[in-house]
């Protein structure tokens, strides 16, 4: 009986877990040059090197804006 209860509990937990994921943010195809400039300027002051693998994209405009 205890094994069945544990199996049911795990099944319920696994079924509800995807509901905890945050929704995907809408992102435009336009590169966020202002953010790139801020990061690269900060990197220059610390001597760090920045290599953009996935440059930041601007958030998509909200519908109706």
C-alpha positions in Angstrom: 0.0 0.0 0.0 2.8 2.4 0.9 4.5 1.8 -2.5 1.3 2.5 -4.4 0.8 5.8 -2.5 4.4 6.8 -3.2 3.9 6.0 -6.9 0.7 8.1 -7.1 2.5 11.0 -5.3 5.4 10.9 -7.7 3.0 10.7 -10.7 1.0 13.7 -9.5 4.2 15.7 -8.8 5.6 14.9 -12.3 2.3 15.9 -13.9 2.1 19.3 -12.2 5.8 20.2 -12.5 5.5 21.7 -16.0 2.9 24.1 -14.6 5.7 25.7 -12.5 7.7 26.8 -15.5 7.8 30.5 -16.3 6.2 31.5 -19.6 8.6 32.3 -22.5 9.2 36.0 -23.0 8.5 37.4 -26.4 11.7 38.6 -28.0 12.2 40.5 -31.2 14.8 39.8 -33.9 16.4 43.1 -33.3 19.7 43.1 -31.4 19.7 45.3 -28.2 22.7 47.5 -29.1 22.3 49.6 -26.0 22.7 46.6 -23.8 25.7 45.4 -25.8 27.3 48.9 -25.4 26.7 49.0 -21.7 28.3 45.5 -21.2 31.3 46.2 -23.4 31.9 49.6 -21.7 31.8 47.9 -18.3 34.1 45.2 -19.5 36.7 47.8 -20.6 36.8 49.3 -17.2 37.6 45.9 -15.6 39.9 44.6 -18.3 37.4 41.7 -19.1 36.9 40.5 -22.7 33.4 40.0 -24.0 32.7 37.4 -26.7 29.0 37.4 -27.7 27.8 33.9 -28.5 24.1 35.0 -28.5 23.8 38.8 -28.5 21.0 40.1 -26.5 17.7 40.8 -28.3 15.3 43.6 -27.6 12.0 42.5 -25.9 9.1 42.4 -28.3 6.6 45.3 -28.0 3.5 44.4 -26.0 0.4 44.0 -28.2 -1.4 47.3 -28.6 1.6 49.4 -27.9 
